[in-house]
Amino acid sequence: MTPLPRVFVALDFADPQAALALAERLDPAHCGLKVGKELFVTAGPEPVRRMIERGFAVFLDLKFHDIPNTVASACTAATRLGVAMLNVHASGGRAMLAAAREAVERTAAEAGRAAPCLLAVTVLTSLGDDDLAEIGVANTAAAQVRRLAALTQACGLDGVVCSAQEARALRAACGPDFKLVTPGIRLTDAKADDQVRVVTPEQAIRDGADHLVIGRPITQAADPLAALATINATLSRVRA
């Protein structure tokens, strides 16, 4: 399987033309692209197909969470689409996680290609301890992330989506081959926006993250290409 890029640019646009216009300016050698719910609901799979045709590794960030059969069907469709990475919610439970893994592996084998990286979302980076308590989770965010990561690994998935603040502990607990994908990345001088648990790109890599999902610090920069180049240059000097 071709190594995935360290940085995935989050194309969180409602307008598919704006997303594709930025994708046209970016280079698949320098980043992957993340497509989430807003763009996918607005435009469907066609923009994803076009990004893949251009050579981009696409992270389909739809966070599937449903009964096992429904999630398996969604994972089958995503794998047929040709995405490089997709995710489900770890809180869907063991049976759902196993069904997702089996669907991805079977579909990729039928297509004669490598399976996409299958991740589970642990705790959304917008949630803190008080938010979890309000919905009945007694654990702290950090403890809940560790619990769900252990379940994800036991079910044979490739890794988790987590805050970079939990990356060091997860790397120690889950070993070197378990993928850690971290959103909530902000530059030193950037606003946190609606993220609660945020970390800079270089610190995330030092703490054990494999791939960074970065949206507004790139997409809302005066010069998105220059912002991405600066981040990549910084990461090239960082040892995990």
N, C-alpha and C positions, 0 to 999 in steps of 0.2 A: 504494500500500500504506500502511495506517495506521502511523504511527511506533510502534515498539515501546518499551515502558517501559524506563527505565534499570535498574530493580531487578526481578529475578525472585526470588520467595521460594521456596526449595527445600522442597517438601513431602515430606521424606524420612521418611515414616511407614509402618510395616507395617500399621497400622489405617486402612482407607479412611475410616471414619467420623470419626476424629480429623482426617484431612487435609481432609475436606469441611467439618467444623465450623470449622476455621480459615479455609478459603476463604470460608465464608459471612460471616465477620467482616471479611474484607478487601474493599477496593474496587478494581475493575478499572481505575479511573482513576489509582490510585496505585502499582500494581505488576502484574507478570505472575506466573505460577506455573510452577515447574519440577517436573515429575513424572519420577522416576527409576525404576530397576529394582525397588526394594523395593516401592513402591506398585503399580507396573504388574503385577508378577508376582503380587502378592496379589489385586488387584482387577480387572485387565484394563483395557480402554479406557473402561469406563462412567464412572468418575470424571472422566476427561479430557473426555468429552462434556459432562458436567454443568458443568464449569468453563468450557468454551467457551460453552455456552448462557447462562451468567451474564455473559459478555462479557469473560472473561479471555483475554489472550494466553498460550498455554501453550507452554512449552519442553519437548518430549519428549526427555528425556536418557537414551536407551537405548544410545548409542554403538555403533551397528551395525558389526560387523567380521566379514566372512565372504567367501565367493566373490562375484564381482560380481553374478551373477544373484540370489542370495539377498538381498543388500543392496538391490538395485534393487526387489525385491518388498516388502521391509520399508518402504522409503522411499515406495513407492506407497501402502501401507496407511496410513502415518502422514499422508501428504498428504491422503488421502481423509477421514481423521479430522478434519482441520481445524486441526491445530496450527499455531502461528505460527513455530515454530523446532524443528529437529531436528538430530541430529548422527550422525556416523560417525567411525571411527578413521582418521586420515590414514595410519597405518602399514599399512592395508589395500592401499595401492598405487594407482597411476595408473588402472588399469582399473576397480577398484572405485569410486574417487572419481568417475570419469566416468559410470559406470553409475548411481550415486546421483543425480548432477546431472540426468542425462537423465530418470530416472524421476520426479523431483520436478517438473521443468518440464513434462513431458508430462501428468502427472496433473492438475496445477493448470490447464493449458490446457483439458483435457477438462472440468473442472468449472467453467470460466469464472471463475476467481478468481486472485488473485495467488499466486505460489508462496511457500511458507514459506521462511524464512531457513535455508539449509543450511550447517552448520558442520562442520569436522573437528576432532577432538581431537588435539592435538599430543602433549604429555607430561603425564601425570596430575600434579596438584599434590601428590600424596602421594609422588612420586618425586624423589629427589635424584641427584647425580652417582654416588654409590656404588651406588645401586640400579640405575641404568642399566648401570654397568660389570658388575654381577653377572649381568645378562641378555644381555651381549654387545654392548652399544652403547658404542662407543669415545668418542663425542661427550659433551661436557658436556650437562647438561639444556638450557642456554641455546642451545647450538649445534644440538642436535637439534630444538628448537622452531623455530628459524629455517629449518632444512632442510625440515621437514614443512610449515611455513607456506608456503614458496615452492612446494612441490609442490601444496598445496591451491589456491593462487591460480592456478597454471598450469592446473589442471583446471577452473577456472571456478566453484568454490564461493564462497559469500558471505563466508566468514571462518573463524576458528578459535576454539576454546576453548583458553585458555592461562592461565598464571599472570600476574597483573598485574605481576610482576617482569620479565616479558619484553615487556610492552606497549609500552614506549617504543621499544625496538629494532624491534619488529614494525611499529609505526606508521611509523617512518622507512623501513623496507625495503619495506613493502607499500602505502603510500599511504593517503590519507584515506578511501577508499570501502570498504576491506577491514574487515569487522566483527571486533572483538575482544571476546570474551565471557569474563569472568574469574570463576571460582570462587575458593575459598580466601580469601574476604574475611572479615576479622575486625575488630571494633571495637578501639580503642586499648587498652582494659582487658580484652579477652576472651582466653580460652585459644585456643591454636592447634589443640587437639584432635588429629586425625590428619593435619592438613595440614602440609606442610613449607615450601612457598613461599607465604607469606601476605602480604597488604597491606591497609591500611585503605581504606574506600570512597573517600574524597576523594583519596587518593594514586593509586588505580587510575584514576580519571577524569583526573586531571592527567597521568598517564603515557600516556593514549591509549585506555583501555578505553571501549567503547560501552555495554556492558550488564554488570551485576554480578549474579552468582548468590549469594544470601545465605541461609543456612539457619539454623543454630543461634543466631546472634546475634539473630535475630528470633523463630524458632519456640520457642526455649527461654527467651525473655525473660519476666519477670514480667508484662509488658504488651506483647504482640507488636505491637499497633497503634501504641502509643507509640514502640516501638523503630523501626518502619518509618517513622513520621512524622519522627523525629529524623534518620534517615539521609537521607530525601528532602530535608529542610530543609537539611542540610549540603551535599548534592550540588547543590542549587539555587544555592548561592553559589560553586560551584567552576567555574572556567573550564578546559576541557581544554587 
